[in-house]
Amino acid sequence: MDHDTKVTALIMAGKRSGVLDPLAEQAGVSQKAVVPVNGVPMVERVARQVADCPNVGAIRIVAHEPDEIAALPGIAALISAGRLSFAEGKFNLVDSVFSGADEAQFPLLITTADNCLVTGEGYAEFIDKCLAAGAGAAAGLALKENVQLADPVGQKRFYKFRDGEFSNCNMYWIGDEKALNAAEIMREGGQFVKFPSRIIKAFGFLNLIRFRLGTASKEKLFAQVSRRFGFKLVAVELSDGHYAIDVDNQRTLDVTTRILQRREGEAVAG
């Protein structure tokens, strides 16, 4: 695999069955993915940045309600250009990933529709580092100090390793079909800090102990997990702490809006 490889990007834009997200309800839309942030719907922002990444070829949005998303101007333009298509969202994140990966060209970049602060350059950095590491699967992480430099309250959950504390950037890599099994790591949202039993299921009991005690570096822990899975699983440290801040609730919506207003200026109504 070389650095001219074109990656298929999966943008996860599903919704919880039967539940209207509070941010969507507040914005008067039917799903969180189309909630505007500084005037632009979240999924449209992400699709634009993914499309601007030179490493990305095809783009698939995995969604339960694609029509509302397809009507967005930026999305419609990518559909017309033959760059973007939809895959069916399923009842959980892992099965949705499998749906998006069906007949897709590997490798896969997986991101989420609420990753509003990741730029095309950020996706390119992640892809380049995955390729350079020869990763079968990978997860993007940002150092706590960099995340707090981006915004002191933008992210509150960090994973502790011997070499520092890191936050998940909702960027994942699946190098080939064999490594697609790594999607199990993301089942039920991948909230391992809050639900340690999920680490046991995915990583094994000894790795849970090492993880909870913070006694292993991220590289060593991922190498141990790689042996469990049978392919190379890599922790990719990204340079910009903004990439770990996504839109989960009103607090992070306010943080993300504030950061985007610094970048772009305030949205003009109408």
Secondary structure, DSSP 8 states (H G I E B T S, - for coil): --TT--EEEEEE----TT---HHHHHHT-SSGGG-EETTEEHHHHHHHHHHH-TTEEEEEEEES-HHHHHTSHHHHHHHHTT-EEEEE--SSHHHHHHHHHTT--SSEEEEETT-TT--HHHHHHHHHHHHHHT-SEEEEEEEHHHHHHH-TTS----EEETTEEEEEEEEEEE-STGGGGGGGGGGGGG-TTT-THHHHHHH-HHHHHHHHHT-S-HHHHHHHHHHHHTS-EEEEEES-GGGG----SHHHHHHHHHHHHHHH------
